[in-house]
């Protein structure tokens, strides 16, 4: 299939998980009505972004994958004939938790999961308290409409993750995300941060010759101290932004992408051809002293 329609559901969240799931399902239905075939939700969409604090009570938000939320989404995927990419807080075992994205195919079947590999620990983003780093490696999923790669939020800053996933055959890279601005920051700092975030992902698109789809949450959380900046976007394989959501609003949008563009750009800009894989051993070092 050459052309694929991808849906992005950018939404705000509240404390009630059931309300968040219901809102996400409405977004999925809206995207499907507009012709979406693959629909991506934002990172940890069932809850507020709870990693702003280190609180043991928040572990109660976790669930098995597959589990209750994937069961609901599988029914919706089958009903609508769409692929769903769903980021969830996974309880793997007692005391063992991951930041995980499940992929559900258009017939409702559960294709598998990707566990976030890079785990941040920054002010208001204390993810290392909650999440064990992923141990499944990088993943691609053959869906009805395309072979997709899924990475999660902090992974998006690492070119190695994008490269490996693309080399595994991903035709599209999806990034469910939860990133925002501290409301105390000035506008110049906010703009610089957003531009860096988008630019590095556009760079992944260029370096690997694939479309990148990044879906972020929006709205104020943490008692108004954090504004999740939205700005969900789609980049073509040469870094051109073909859709960008606002920083303010909940938005569901559908974007048609042409997978044949990968061959066009990789042929005219043959970065994969010219890779010197014989010279890359030093990348396995933490730092080259």
C-alpha positions, -999 to 999 in steps of 0.1 A, spaced: 0 0 0 15 33 -11 -6 59 6 -16 56 43 -37 79 64 -25 84 99 -45 99 127 -31 119 156 -51 123 188 -38 153 208 -57 157 240 -56 169 276 -60 145 305 -76 145 340 -74 124 371 -102 100 362 -87 73 340 -121 62 327 -128 97 314 -94 98 297 -100 64 280 -134 75 268 -120 107 254 -93 88 236 -118 64 221 -139 94 209 -107 107 192 -101 74 176 -137 73 163 -133 109 150 -101 100 132 -116 69 117 -146 88 104 -121 111 87 -104 81 70 -75 73 94 -61 39 90 -33 40 117 -41 61 148 -16 71 174 -24 82 210 -1 103 232 22 89 259 4 76 291 -30 89 278 -50 72 305 -39 95 333 -24 128 342 14 128 338 21 114 372 59 114 370 60 150 382 63 135 417 78 104 433 47 89 449 42 52 456 4 56 452 9 62 415 20 26 409 -17 18 413 -23 34 379 -3 5 362 -20 -24 344 -11 -56 325 -5 -55 288 -25 -71 273 -50 -61 298 -82 -41 304 -73 -10 283 -59 -30 253 -90 -52 254 -112 -21 250 -91 -8 222 -90 -41 205 -128 -40 202 -127 -5 188 -99 -13 164 -119 -43 151 -151 -23 149 -135 5 129 -109 -14 110 -80 7 122 -46 2 138 -42 17 172 -10 27 189 -16 30 227 9 41 253 3 27 288 18 22 322 26 -15 323 27 -36 354 49 -65 344 51 -82 378 49 -72 414 74 -43 418 83 -43 381 69 -16 358 75 -2 323 65 27 301 51 6 272 32 11 240 9 -16 227 1 -20 190 -33 -33 179 -40 -43 143 -70 -34 123 -87 -68 130 -84 -62 167 -55 -85 172 -28 -76 197 5 -74 177 28 -68 206 45 -41 227 75 -18 228 90 -9 262 106 26 264 144 22 263 156 57 274 142 67 308 146 104 318 151 118 353 146 156 353 127 181 374 90 172 371 99 142 349 110 116 375 105 86 353 134 65 367 114 62 399 86 44 381 99 27 350 124 -1 344 143 5 310 129 -16 282 144 -50 276 126 -60 244 150 -41 222 137 -19 193 106 -32 176 87 -30 143 52 -42 138 37 -54 105 2 -39 105 -25 -42 79 -15 -9 64 23 -5 69 53 -18 88 56 7 117 82 15 143 72 28 177 95 47 201 84 67 231 91 104 241 126 105 255 137 80 229 131 108 203 163 125 213 185 96 204 194 91 167 205 55 174 170 45 183 155 59 152 183 45 130 180 9 144 142 10 141 144 22 105 170 -4 96 146 -30 109 123 -20 81 100 6 97 82 26 71 69 51 96 83 61 130 57 69 156 65 88 189 38 89 216 50 118 238 44 138 270 65 169 270 58 204 282 70 238 294 73 250 329 49 279 331 75 300 348 97 299 317 99 329 292 87 326 257 122 325 241 131 295 262 98 278 253 103 284 216 139 272 217 128 240 235 100 232 211 122 239 180 149 216 193 123 188 200 108 191 165 141 196 147 158 165 161 128 144 150 128 159 116 165 150 115 155 114 121 132 116 92 159 129 69 187 106 81 165 75 77 142 85 48 110 78 66 79 97 78 79 107 115 47 111 134 49 126 169 18 129 191 20 150 223 -5 158 250 -18 193 256 -31 213 286 -21 225 320 -11 199 347 8 198 380 -14 225 395 -8 248 366 30 246 368 34 226 336 19 233 302 21 204 279 29 220 246 10 199 221 25 207 187 20 172 174 33 169 139 41 148 109 73 151 90 79 138 55 112 118 48 131 150 40 121 169 72 93 189 57 65 194 83 33 185 65 11 189 96 15 206 129 -11 209 157 -15 239 179 1 244 213 -32 252 229 -60 229 218 -72 193 218 -70 183 182 -76 152 161 -62 152 126 -57 128 98 -27 132 74 -22 112 42 14 101 37 29 85 7 52 56 16 68 57 -19 85 89 -9 109 68 12 123 52 -20 125 85 -37 144 103 -10 167 73 -2 176 70 -39 184 107 -43 200 111 -9 216 77 -4 226 80 33 220 43 39 242 34 9 271 54 21 270 44 58 305 33 69 294 5 93 330 -7 95 339 26 113 312 28 139 325 6 167 333 36 189 296 44 192 294 16 217 315 35 242 299 58 268 325 85 259 357 85 239 384 98 262 
